[in-house]
Amino acid sequence: MLYILVCILFIATTLLSIKLYLIKKSAREIKDELAYRLEISTNTLIGISSRDKDMCILADSLNVQLKELRKKRQNYERGDLELKEAITNISHDLRTPLTAIIGYLDLMENIGGNDEISHYTAMIRNRTDVMKQLTEELFRYSIIASVQETNLEMLCINDVLEETLAGFYGAITKCGIVPDIDISETRTEKKLDKSALSRIFSNIISNALKYSDGDFQVRLSEEGVIAFSNSAKKLTSIEAEKLFDRFYTVENARNSTGLGLSIAKLLTKRMGGEISAELENGRLIIKLYF
């Protein structure tokens, strides 16, 4: 009798162990399948090898949520694509009349007139130039957002940063700023798109010139972390956090669409890098790492 009880207990324990193993296996399968489907856009659903009722119910429930998530993602991507196309069309349509207006302004300035006419012509010229700049930013953003390809090659970040800073020398000195530049002698080499990297640096520097209270600092550490900083006492912590948001503009930057840093973030993420902005003791610090 005791032998029979031991055999029954052994069989029951074995069956329970097998069932527990199968449940744990199904749980791992669901975890891996869910992670894969969240990362990759696919129409296939979660499938498991187990026939356990509760695990099948769990998989079916997750599949329902995946279908809903996929539908929302498709709607978002469709809306985002339509927005990009609308921006491209609008910016393109604005270019033609703006070019005509600038041409007529050139004629008016050549003809000349009294001081009052010259004053108003200069005001129109100023606002037209701003509008042209904003239109170009919109067009540039729509193109960059639409093109997903990157031409990756081994680059020395030190060299690209120095080239970009040299290109901004005139704009920096015009603002009366003496830049504080410290680029490590250790060469930081990464596989990146040179055009995209130059655009990122250019947009960050342009942003610094808009918000700077008279200083500008650039640091490239031995670890490859690039930090751009400048005094920005009028900027708040909340505004600093939103600088990368598309179309977000700070009150004292009326000539900007808020796309410069948004483009920098888009290109940085596309190349696998990280970018952040923070306000520390009245200084805006933008850090970049690949």
C-alpha positions as CSV (number, residue, x, y, z in Angstrom):
1,M,0.0,0.0,0.0
2,L,2.8,2.4,0.9
3,Y,4.5,1.5,-2.3
4,I,1.4,2.5,-4.3
5,L,1.1,5.8,-2.4
6,V,4.8,6.6,-3.1
7,C,4.3,5.8,-6.8
8,I,1.2,8.0,-7.0
9,L,3.0,10.8,-5.2
10,F,5.9,10.4,-7.6
11,I,3.7,10.5,-10.7
12,A,1.7,13.5,-9.4
13,T,5.0,15.4,-8.6
14,T,6.4,14.5,-12.0
15,L,3.2,15.7,-13.7
16,L,3.2,18.9,-11.7
17,S,6.8,19.5,-12.5
18,I,6.1,19.0,-16.2
19,K,3.1,21.3,-16.1
20,L,5.1,24.0,-14.2
21,Y,7.9,23.7,-16.8
22,L,5.5,24.1,-19.7
23,I,3.9,27.1,-18.0
24,K,7.3,28.7,-17.4
25,K,8.2,27.9,-21.0
26,S,5.0,29.6,-22.3
27,A,5.6,32.6,-20.1
28,R,9.1,33.0,-21.7
29,E,7.6,32.5,-25.1
30,I,5.0,35.2,-24.5
31,K,7.6,37.6,-23.1
32,D,9.9,37.1,-26.1
33,E,7.1,37.2,-28.7
34,L,5.7,40.4,-27.1
35,A,9.0,42.1,-27.0
36,Y,9.7,41.2,-30.7
37,R,6.3,42.5,-31.9
38,L,6.6,45.7,-30.0
39,E,9.9,46.4,-31.6
40,I,9.1,45.2,-35.2
41,S,5.9,46.2,-37.1
42,T,4.3,42.9,-38.0
43,N,0.8,41.5,-38.5
44,T,1.7,38.1,-36.9
45,L,0.2,37.4,-33.5
46,I,1.7,35.8,-30.4
47,G,1.7,32.1,-30.5
48,I,2.7,29.6,-27.8
49,S,3.5,25.9,-27.8
50,S,1.5,25.2,-24.6
51,R,-2.1,24.2,-24.6
52,D,-2.6,25.4,-21.0
53,K,-6.0,27.2,-20.9
54,D,-4.9,30.1,-18.8
55,M,-1.8,30.8,-20.8
56,C,-3.7,30.6,-24.0
57,I,-6.2,33.2,-22.6
58,L,-3.3,35.4,-21.6
59,A,-1.8,35.2,-25.2
60,D,-5.2,35.9,-26.7
61,S,-5.7,38.9,-24.5
62,L,-2.3,40.3,-25.4
63,N,-3.0,39.7,-29.1
64,V,-6.2,41.8,-28.8
65,Q,-4.1,44.6,-27.2
66,L,-1.4,44.2,-30.0
67,K,-4.1,44.6,-32.7
68,E,-5.4,47.8,-31.0
69,L,-1.8,49.2,-30.6
70,R,-1.0,48.4,-34.2
71,K,-4.1,50.2,-35.4
72,K,-3.2,53.3,-33.3
73,R,0.4,53.2,-34.6
74,Q,-0.8,53.0,-38.2
75,N,-3.1,56.0,-37.6
76,Y,-0.3,58.0,-36.0
77,E,2.2,57.2,-38.8
78,R,-0.5,58.1,-41.4
79,G,-1.2,61.4,-39.7
80,D,2.5,62.2,-39.2
81,L,3.1,61.4,-42.9
82,E,0.2,63.7,-44.0
83,L,1.5,66.4,-41.7
84,K,5.0,66.2,-43.2
85,E,3.5,66.3,-46.8
86,A,1.4,69.3,-45.8
87,I,4.4,71.1,-44.4
88,T,6.4,70.4,-47.6
89,N,3.6,71.7,-49.8
90,I,2.9,74.8,-47.7
91,S,6.6,75.7,-47.4
92,H,7.0,75.2,-51.2
93,D,3.9,77.3,-52.0
94,L,5.2,80.1,-49.8
95,R,8.5,80.2,-51.5
96,T,7.1,81.6,-54.8
97,P,5.3,84.7,-53.4
98,L,8.1,85.4,-51.0
99,T,10.6,85.4,-53.9
100,A,8.4,87.8,-55.8
101,I,8.0,90.1,-52.7
102,I,11.8,90.2,-52.2
103,G,12.2,91.1,-55.9
104,Y,9.8,94.0,-55.6
105,L,11.5,95.2,-52.5
106,D,14.8,95.2,-54.3
107,L,13.2,97.4,-57.0
108,M,11.8,99.8,-54.4
109,E,15.2,100.1,-52.7
110,N,16.9,100.8,-56.0
111,I,14.3,103.5,-56.9
112,G,14.7,105.1,-53.5
113,G,12.4,107.6,-51.8
114,N,12.0,109.8,-48.8
115,D,13.0,108.7,-45.3
116,E,9.6,107.5,-44.3
117,I,9.3,105.2,-47.3
118,S,12.8,103.9,-46.7
119,H,11.9,103.2,-43.1
120,Y,8.8,101.1,-43.9
121,T,10.7,99.4,-46.8
122,A,13.4,98.3,-44.3
123,M,10.7,97.0,-41.9
124,I,9.0,95.0,-44.7
125,R,12.4,93.7,-45.7
126,N,13.2,92.6,-42.2
127,R,9.9,90.7,-41.7
128,T,10.1,89.2,-45.2
129,D,13.6,87.8,-44.5
130,V,12.3,86.3,-41.2
131,M,9.4,84.7,-43.0
132,K,11.8,83.3,-45.7
133,Q,14.0,81.9,-43.0
134,L,11.0,80.2,-41.3
135,T,9.8,78.8,-44.6
136,E,13.2,77.3,-45.3
137,E,13.3,75.7,-41.8
138,L,9.9,74.1,-42.5
139,F,11.0,72.8,-45.8
140,R,14.3,71.5,-44.5
141,Y,12.5,69.8,-41.6
142,S,10.0,68.0,-43.9
143,I,12.8,66.8,-46.1
144,I,14.9,65.5,-43.2
145,A,12.0,63.8,-41.5
146,S,10.9,62.1,-44.8
147,V,14.3,60.7,-45.8
148,Q,15.3,57.8,-43.5
149,E,18.6,56.8,-45.2
150,T,21.9,57.6,-43.7
151,N,25.3,57.4,-45.3
152,L,27.4,56.0,-42.5
153,E,31.2,56.2,-42.5
154,M,34.0,56.2,-39.9
155,L,34.4,59.8,-38.8
156,C,36.5,61.7,-36.3
157,I,34.0,63.7,-34.3
158,N,36.8,66.1,-33.3
159,D,37.4,67.1,-36.9
160,V,33.7,67.6,-37.8
161,L,33.1,69.7,-34.6
162,E,36.1,71.9,-35.4
163,E,35.0,72.4,-39.0
164,T,31.5,73.4,-37.9
165,L,32.8,75.8,-35.3
166,A,35.1,77.4,-37.9
167,G,32.1,77.9,-40.1
168,F,30.3,79.8,-37.4
169,Y,33.2,82.0,-36.5
170,G,31.8,85.0,-38.2
171,A,28.3,84.6,-36.6
172,I,29.8,84.1,-33.2
173,T,32.0,87.1,-33.3
174,K,29.2,89.2,-34.7
175,C,27.2,88.5,-31.5
176,G,30.2,89.7,-29.5
177,I,30.9,86.3,-28.1
178,V,34.3,84.9,-27.4
179,P,33.8,81.2,-27.4
180,D,35.4,78.9,-24.8
181,I,36.4,75.8,-26.7
182,D,38.0,72.7,-25.2
183,I,38.3,69.7,-27.6
184,S,40.1,66.7,-26.3
185,E,43.2,65.6,-28.2
186,T,41.9,62.0,-27.9
187,R,40.3,61.3,-31.2
188,T,36.7,60.1,-31.0
189,E,35.9,58.0,-34.0
190,K,32.4,56.7,-34.7
191,K,30.4,55.4,-37.7
192,L,28.1,58.3,-38.5
193,D,26.7,60.4,-41.4
194,K,28.9,63.4,-41.8
195,S,26.2,65.6,-43.2
196,A,23.8,64.7,-40.4
197,L,26.4,65.3,-37.7
198,S,27.3,68.7,-39.2
199,R,23.6,69.6,-39.2
200,I,23.3,68.6,-35.5
201,F,26.3,70.7,-34.5
202,S,25.0,73.6,-36.6
203,N,21.5,73.6,-35.1
204,I,22.8,73.4,-31.6
205,I,25.3,76.3,-32.1
206,S,22.5,78.4,-33.8
207,N,20.3,77.7,-30.8
208,A,23.1,78.8,-28.4
209,L,23.5,82.1,-30.3
210,K,19.8,82.8,-30.0
211,Y,19.6,82.2,-26.2
212,S,23.1,83.1,-25.1
213,D,23.5,86.0,-22.7
214,G,27.0,86.7,-24.1
215,D,29.0,83.5,-23.7
216,F,29.4,80.1,-25.4
217,Q,31.3,77.1,-24.2
218,V,32.0,73.8,-26.1
219,R,33.5,70.7,-24.5
220,L,34.5,67.4,-26.1
221,S,35.7,65.0,-23.5
222,E,38.0,62.0,-23.9
223,E,34.9,59.7,-23.5
224,G,33.3,61.4,-26.5
225,V,30.6,63.4,-24.7
226,I,30.0,66.8,-26.5
227,A,28.6,69.5,-24.2
228,F,27.4,72.9,-25.5
229,S,26.6,75.5,-22.8
230,N,25.7,79.1,-22.5
231,S,24.2,81.5,-20.0
232,A,20.4,81.7,-20.5
233,K,19.0,83.5,-17.4
234,K,15.7,84.2,-19.1
235,L,15.2,80.5,-19.8
236,T,13.2,78.3,-17.3
237,S,13.7,74.7,-16.5
238,I,10.4,73.8,-18.1
239,E,11.3,75.6,-21.3
240,A,14.7,73.8,-21.4
241,E,12.9,70.4,-21.2
242,K,10.7,71.4,-24.2
243,L,13.4,72.7,-26.5
244,F,13.5,69.4,-28.5
245,D,9.7,69.4,-29.0
246,R,8.6,70.0,-32.6
247,F,7.4,73.6,-33.2
248,Y,8.1,74.7,-29.6
249,T,9.4,78.2,-29.4
250,V,10.6,80.2,-26.4
251,E,9.1,83.7,-26.0
252,N,12.3,85.6,-26.7
253,A,13.1,83.6,-29.9
254,R,10.4,84.9,-32.2
255,N,12.5,84.3,-35.4
256,S,12.5,80.5,-34.8
257,T,10.0,77.8,-35.6
258,G,11.5,75.6,-32.9
259,L,12.6,73.1,-35.4
260,G,16.4,73.4,-35.1
261,L,16.8,71.2,-32.0
262,S,13.9,69.0,-33.1
263,I,15.9,68.2,-36.2
264,A,19.1,67.7,-34.1
265,K,17.2,65.2,-31.9
266,L,15.7,63.3,-34.9
267,L,19.1,62.9,-36.6
268,T,20.8,62.0,-33.3
269,K,18.3,59.2,-32.6
270,R,18.5,58.0,-36.2
271,M,22.2,57.4,-35.8
272,G,21.8,55.7,-32.4
273,G,23.0,58.7,-30.3
274,E,21.6,60.5,-27.2
275,I,20.9,64.2,-26.8
276,S,19.6,66.1,-23.8
277,A,19.1,69.6,-22.5
278,E,19.1,70.9,-18.9
279,L,19.3,74.2,-17.1
280,E,21.9,74.3,-14.3
281,N,22.6,77.5,-12.4
282,G,21.3,79.7,-15.2
283,R,23.2,77.9,-17.9
284,L,21.7,75.9,-20.7
285,I,23.7,72.7,-21.3
286,I,23.1,70.5,-24.3
287,K,24.9,67.1,-24.2
288,L,25.4,64.9,-27.1
289,Y,26.8,61.3,-27.2
290,F,27.1,58.6,-29.9
